[in-house]
Amino acid sequence: MSISEATIDSMISGLPLPKTTLATLRKDVVDVGVTKKEMEVIIERVMADYEYACVEPCEAVGVVSAQSIGEPGTQMTMRTFHYAGVAEINVTLGLPRLIEIVDARKTPSTPMMTVALVKEYAADREFARNVAWEIEATHIEHLADVTTDLANMNLILDLNEKMLLQRGIGVEAIAEKLEAGLGVKVKIPSEVANQIIVIPKEPLYRDLLQLAKNIHGITLKGIEGIKRVVIRKDGEEYTLYTEGSMLKEILEVEGIDLSRTSTNNIGEIYEVFGIEAARFAIIKEASDTLREQGLTVDIRHLMLVS
């Protein structure tokens, strides 16, 4: 006859086990249903396994962990790989990536994000494309041909109507962004469609050349730091892969599934979610990096050094 939950609680309450282990043990025996004798055997076996798993007093666990991670690390390659079959985006893996993780570098050499869409629209390619344009930083070179008009000492921007429609931005919005970002006068001529004239503060050749250079640094739409977004279909859903990582800003974009969006920039995870999330990210990134190379390291070594 199966014992009651109260009896189970009384039998495991004094056991020197972690809380999670006790909770798992209690749940499993309640679900299965055991007799008192069976419960005693289970407790004896669990305690034996737990004591076997414990580290001996005074053992140099730090040295063992460092050796266990460093030894297989000598077999790792030093290349940059295409990420998950997405040819347009590269990500550093292998030994260089492991060094970045262990050194706790603030910015990885190839920051990138995996952006998941909300389940409701995850299978909609058009929705995925619209979100991608909201994320990817749009600059003037994506939208227009820039001509330096030396006769009138200004810049002429001939906008591509197709690209304006594709990226969802209007002529007036571009003019406002340029005016605010450059601090110059901007004019939209009525006689020519999709054209903007940018006039420097002073009609000087030097200022005009500097303006022609600075205009490319203004982000007209999207998130500064996200250089490129690639859409890929994973199963039935579309996923976005970004070149560049801006976790805080991307989490504010409508249509993003916050619980399934990730970045390889551990420093950003720390700033947005805190130290425990960063620790978990270190464990995951190190484990994934080793596994990708066909190497197996006990996760407890990674948990210790993280």
C-alpha positions, 0 to 999 in steps of 0.5 A: 500500500502506498504511503501518504504524502505526510509520511513521505514528507516526514521521511525526507524532511531531515535529509541533507540534500539540496532543496531542488533534489528534495523537491524532485524526489518528493514529486517523483515518489508521490507520482509513482506511489511507493510503500514505506519499505520501497521509500527507505530503499529509494532514500538509501540509494539517493543518499549513496549517489549524492555522497558519491557525487560530493567533492572530497574536502580540500580538493582543488576544484578550481584547478581541476575545472581549469584543466578540464576546460583547457585540455580539450580547448587545445584541440579547438580550431581558430576560425570564423564560421557561418552561423547556422547556415546563414551565409550572410552572417559570421560568428566567432566560434572555437578557441577565440570564442572560448577565450572571449567568454573566459576573459569576460570581454565586454563586446564579442568580436562578432556580436549577433542576436537570434530574434524570435517572433511572437507565436501569433505571427511567427509563420508570416514572412511579410510580418518577419520582413517588416520587423527586420526593417524596424530593426536593421539600421537604415542609412542614406546609402540604402535609400539615395544617391548623394551628389555634391553640387559645387555650383550651389554648395549643397548636397542633392539626395535622389531617393529611390522610391522602391527602397522608401516603400520597402523600408517603410520611410517617407521623404519628410521623415528622412528630412527631419532626421537629417535636419536634427542629426546634422543641424543643417537646413534641409529643403524638399523641392516641389518640382522634383519628386523624391529629392532632398537638398541639404544645405550646409551652415556656411557655403564653404567647400570644406564644410560641404565635404564634411557634410557629405561624409557626416550624412552617412553616419545618421541612422534614419530608421532602425536600431543603430548597431544592427548592421544587417538582419537575415530572415531564415525559416526554422521549421514552421517559423521565421527567425531573424538573425542580426549582425550586431547586438542591441538587446535592450533596444530590440526587446522594445520592438513590437512583435518580438518574443522576449522569452525566445530572443537571445544574444551572444553578448554576455555584457549586454545580458548582464546590463539588462537582466543582471548577474545571474542571467549573465552567469547562465549565459556564460555556461550556455555559451561555453557549453555550446562552443565546446559542443560545436567542436565535438568536445564534451566537458562536464557542465559542473566545471563550467558552472564553477568557473562562471 
